[in-house]
C-alpha cells in the first residue's frame, strides 16, 4: 500500500505522471487499537500495488560498461557494516478471502493482547493478512475486528522480521547504502516506501554534488545525519503506537526495544545540516 503522498513523490522522481494510476484504492482505515478501544474509521488515500508491478512501471536502465566511481548498496549491506536492530518481532503474511460484507476500499488494523493484525484489500474479495507477534490463525481466533472481515484463510506468504533496523554506518568513501540495505522500517507506521524514495533522491544528490567538486566527506556526513534523523523520527512514531497498543508484557517489551533504538540514535553524532536539498540537487547552506 502506497499513500498518495508517496505515490506523487515517485511520479515526480521518475517524471511519469501516469505511474501508479488505475490501481485498487484504499479510502479508509478501520482501527481498533488498545485493550478497551472500539473501532474507529479514518479517511485514507492510497493505492495497492505489487512489487512486481511497481518495478515494471519504473522500468530498467541498461547498465554501463564503465567502471563505477560509486557503489550503491540497495539490497544487502557492504562487508563490515553492522545493522543495528531494535526488537525481534516477526510478521507472517497470509492470503485471505473477505466476506461479502467487508468494505472493498478499506484496510483494518487491530491490536491484540500479544501483537497486532493488519488486513489490506488487493482485489474484490481478496486481501492479505499480516500478523505480528504470533500465529495468524491463533490470533484470528481472538480477534474482535479483523476476524469479522475474513471468510476463509488461504495460502501462507511467508514470514519476515519487522523490527526497525539501521545500518551503521550507511555510507563511506565511494559507497552509499539506501533502501532495505540502509534501514528497515516497522510496517506499523506505513512510511517505509516514501522514506526509501527520499533516500534515493538524497543519495543521487550526494553523488552528483561530489562529482561536481563538493567535499565528499562533508556530503557523506550529511547523508548519514539525514538518514539517522529519519530513522529516529520513525522510532518516535513507533513508540506512540506501541505505548498505546496494550498493557501486556509483549507490548511493554516492544516499547523497551523502541526506546533502546531512540537512545542509540541520540548517541550518534547529530546532523550537521551543512547542505540543503533544492529539487534533486544538494547545495551548501550559507
N, C-alpha and C positions, 0 to 999 in steps of 0.2 A: 504494500500500500504506500503510495507516494502522495503526500499532501500537495495541494495546488501550488503553494509557495515554492516547494522544492521542484515541482514539475516546470514551473515558469523559469526557475534558475537553470535547469537543464536545457530548456529551449533556448534561452539566451546564450548559454555557453557554447552550444552547438549550432547556433544561428539557424534553428529549424522550428518555426512557429507551429508546425503541424505535428511535431513529435508528441506522443502520448495522447493524441486525440482519438475519440471514438472507442475508448476503453470502458469497462464497467466502472461505475462510480459508487462511492460511499458518501452518503449525505448526512448520516447521523451516527453518533456513538451512544450506545446504551450501556451505562456504567453502574455497577453495584460494587462499591468499594468501602470496606470496613465491616467489622463484625455485625453491627446493628443497622447498617445503611440499607435503604431501599433503592430501587433502580431510578436512575436519573438519565434523561435523554438530552443529549447535547448536539448542536449542529456541527457538522464536519463537512469537509470538502476535499476529496482525494480520489485518485484513480487506483485501480488494481491492475498490476502488470506482472507477468512472469519475468524472471531474469533473462531467459532466452529471447523473449520478445523485445525487452528493453535493449539488449545488446545488438539485436538485429536492427533496431531502429537507429541506434547510434552509428552503426557501420564500422568498418575496419579500414585502417590506413595501411598501405604497403610499407613494410619495414625497410629502412635504409641500409645500404651495404657499407656505409661509412662507420668507422669506429666511433662509438658514442663518447661524448665528453661527460655525460651524466648517466647514472643508473637509477631508474625509478623502481622501487620495490612496492608492488601493489597487492601481492597475494601472500608472499611469505617474507619474513624479515631477513636481513642480511646476517651472516655469521658474526657472532659476538654480541649482538644486541639482545637485550633481555626484555621480555614482555612482562610488565607488572600487572597482576591480576588481583581483583578485589572481590572475592566471593567465589563460590564453587557451584553456582546454580546451573542446572541443566534444563533445557527445554525439549519437549517432544512435540513433533508435528504429526497430525493425523487428518486424513481427508474424511469429511463427513457429508451426509445428505441432510438438508434442512427440512423442517416441517413446512407445510404449505402456508402456515400462519406466520412464518418468520419473514420479517421485512427484507426484501431483496437488496435494499440500498443501505443496510445497516451493518455495523460491526458491534460485537458485545464483549465487554471486559468485566470480569468478576474476580474479586479477591476471595480466597478460601482460607481455611484455618492454617494450612501449611503451603501456600503457594497462590497462584492465580491462573485464570483461564482467559483465552482470547480467541474469538471466532471472527473470521473475515470472509464475507461472501466473495466468490470468484466468478460465479456464473449463476443463472437462475437455479435455485435448489441445491447448489454445490458450494462448499466452503472448506476452509482449513481451520482446524482447531489446534491452537498452541497451548500446551500445558507446561507450566513452570513450577517445579517443586515436588512433583510426584507423577505417578502413572495416570495417563489421561482417563482411562476407564474408571479407575477408582475415584479420581477427583470428580468426574461427572456424576457419580453416584451420590455425591454430597452437594452438588451444585444447586443453587437457588434460581439462577437466571439462565445460564448458558444451556443447561440440560434441556430446558423447556423449548429451545430452538432447534434441537437436533432430533432427526427421525432415526438415523442409524449411522453407525461408525464404519468407515471404510478402511483402506489400506494405510498402514503407518508410513510416514515420510522420513523417519529418522530422528536422531537426537543431536543436539549441538550445545556447546557451552554458551551461556548468555550473560555471564557476569562482565562488567566493564573491564577492559584491558587496554594498556597503552605501552608501546614500545619505548625503551629508554636506552640510547637516545633515538630520536626519529629521523636524524639526518647526520651527515658527516661530509667531509671533503669529497665532492664528486658524486654523492648519492643522497636520495631522499626516499623516505617511506611515506606512503599515503594509502587511503582506503583501509582494508582489513589488515594489511601488514603493519600499519601505523597504530591503529586502535580499533577496538570493537565496542559498540555501544549496547547497553541493555535495551531490549525491544520494548520495555515497559514505557519508554518515552516516545519512540517512533520518530526520532530526529536523525537517525544514522545516515540516511540517503542524502539529505540536504548537506549535512556536515561533510560527507565524503566528496561531494561536488565542490564545496568551498575549499577543501583541502587541495583538490586537483588544480583549481584555479590559482591558489596561492603557490603551489609547487611550480607550476609553469611560469608564474611571475618571478619567482626566485631565480629560476634558471635563466630567464630572459634578462633579468637585471644583472646577473653575474656575467652573462655573455657580452653585455654592453659595458663592461668595465666596473661594475659595482663590487664592493667589498664582500667577497664570498663568505668570510667568517661572520660578518655582521648580518648578512642575509640569512645564513643558517641559524644564527641565534634568534632572529625574528621568527623564522619558521617554527623552530622548537617552541618558542614562547607562545605563539598564537595557537598552536595545537594543544599545548598544555592548558591554556586558558579555556579553550573549547571543551576539553575533557573535564576540567574542574566544574564548569557550568553544567555539563551533563550529569555529573555526580550529584550536584546540588538538586537537580530536578529529580533524580532517582531517590534521593533522601526523602523528599516530600512524599513520594508515593509509598515508600516502604515504611515510613513512620506512621502513615495513616491506614495501611492495609490490614493490620490486625495486631493483637496483643500476645500471640503465641510465641514460644521460643524461636520458631522458624523466622518470623518477621523481625524479631529483635536481633537475631543473628545477621540478617541481611542489612539492617541498619548499621551494625558494628562494622561490617565489611565496607559499606559505603563511606563511613566516617574514616576508616583506615585509608581509603583512597583519597579523600579530601586532605587528610593530614599529609599524605605523601606529596600531593600537588603543592601544598604550602611549603614543603621543604625544598622544592626545586627553585632555581634562580627565576625571579619574576621576569615577565616580558619587558623588553627594553623600549618597545614602541618607537624604534628609530625610523620606521618606514610606514607608509600607508598605501593601501591598495586603491588605485584610481582606475576603475574599469578592470582590465586584465593586466595592469602594469603596476609594479611597486615603484614608489618614488620616495626619496628621503624626506623626513619631516624636518622642517626648519631650514 
